[in-house]
Amino acid sequence: MEQDRQLQQLLRKFISLLKKEKQALIKNDGPRVSQLVKEKESFVELLGGFEPTGNPEIRDLVLKIRDLQADNLLLTEQALSYHDTFLSAVTQGLKKANSTYSRYGNLSEQEDVSLINQSF
């Protein structure tokens, strides 16, 4: 019974942490998300020491954690997709030919006029 109470407290703290992570993901606060992920890792170690129980309150908390984790994963994937799309649009724009004047005063097109080094 005491172990169930401790586990419930730990799960509630974990839920609170997941809600903070969700807010950080919504605000696109990378350093805060990184800090919260490190805190989540410590919870995983603590949760590993508990034996599974048939307590319905614990089961409800675990289901809530699963839902919050799914939401946070979706927000993370959305942010990554946005950044990939943005970088793709920028690099495609830079690949287009740019017209410049040559040293002889003629208008010529150059492919390699860019401000960003795209070679990896």
Buried (B, 14 or more C-beta within 10 A) or exposed (E): EEEBEEBBEBBEEBBEBBEBBBBBBEEEBEEBBEBBEEEBEEBEEEBEEBEEEEBEEBEEBBEBBEEBBEBBEEBEEEBEEEEEEEEEEEEEEBEEEEEEEEEEEEEEEEEEEBEEEEEE
